[in-house]
Amino acid sequence: MLKQIGPAALAAVFLLAGAPAAQAQDTSIGYLSCEVGGSVSFIFGSTRDVTCTYEPTDDTATHHYSGTIERYG
């Protein structure tokens, strides 16, 4: 009896191991694009202006963001 179950169990292991894993669903809620301005350097660091635009995939309004990256040292 054990000799008959062994080959079947081995075949089942190989079949299950070869099954593709479930793939995650990608979700897109919008796109963020940014532009980084040129650097203004100082003796102790530098600054860069950043402007970003977020465009949702639905019909809601586009959002605009701005900021500054500051580096010291």
C-alpha positions as CSV (number, residue, x, y, z in Angstrom):
1,M,0.0,0.0,0.0
2,L,2.8,2.4,0.9
3,K,4.6,1.7,-2.4
4,Q,1.5,2.8,-4.3
5,I,1.0,6.1,-2.4
6,G,4.6,7.2,-2.7
7,P,4.6,7.8,-6.5
8,A,1.3,9.6,-6.3
9,A,2.4,11.8,-3.5
10,L,5.6,12.6,-5.3
11,A,3.7,13.6,-8.4
12,A,1.3,15.8,-6.4
13,V,4.3,17.6,-4.9
14,F,5.8,18.4,-8.3
15,L,2.4,19.5,-9.7
16,L,1.8,21.9,-6.8
17,A,5.3,23.2,-6.8
18,G,5.0,24.1,-10.5
19,A,1.7,26.1,-10.0
20,P,2.2,29.8,-10.5
21,A,1.9,32.0,-7.4
22,A,-1.0,34.4,-7.3
23,Q,0.0,37.8,-8.6
24,A,-0.7,41.0,-6.7
25,Q,-3.2,43.4,-8.3
26,D,-1.7,46.8,-9.2
27,T,-3.7,49.8,-8.1
28,S,-3.1,53.2,-9.5
29,I,-4.7,56.2,-7.8
30,G,-2.8,58.9,-9.7
31,Y,0.5,60.2,-11.0
32,L,3.0,62.5,-9.2
33,S,5.5,64.3,-11.3
34,C,8.1,66.7,-9.9
35,E,10.6,69.1,-11.3
36,V,13.7,70.0,-9.3
37,G,15.2,73.4,-10.0
38,G,18.9,74.3,-10.2
39,S,21.0,74.4,-7.1
40,V,21.9,77.6,-5.3
41,S,25.1,76.9,-3.4
42,F,26.3,78.6,-0.2
43,I,29.5,78.0,1.8
44,F,27.6,75.8,4.3
45,G,25.1,74.1,1.9
46,S,22.7,74.4,-1.0
47,T,19.0,74.8,-1.8
48,R,16.8,73.5,-4.6
49,D,13.3,74.5,-5.4
50,V,10.8,71.6,-6.2
51,T,7.4,71.8,-7.8
52,C,5.2,68.8,-8.1
53,T,1.9,68.0,-9.8
54,Y,-0.4,65.2,-8.6
55,E,-2.9,64.0,-11.3
56,P,-5.6,61.6,-9.9
57,T,-6.8,58.8,-12.2
58,D,-10.4,59.8,-11.4
59,D,-12.1,63.0,-12.4
60,T,-11.0,65.0,-9.3
61,A,-8.9,68.2,-9.5
62,T,-5.1,68.2,-10.1
63,H,-3.1,69.2,-7.0
64,H,0.1,71.4,-7.2
65,Y,2.8,71.3,-4.5
66,S,6.0,73.3,-4.1
67,G,8.9,73.1,-1.6
68,T,12.6,73.5,-1.1
69,I,15.3,70.9,-0.5
70,E,18.0,72.2,1.8
71,R,21.3,70.6,2.3
72,Y,23.7,71.7,5.0
73,G,27.3,70.6,5.5
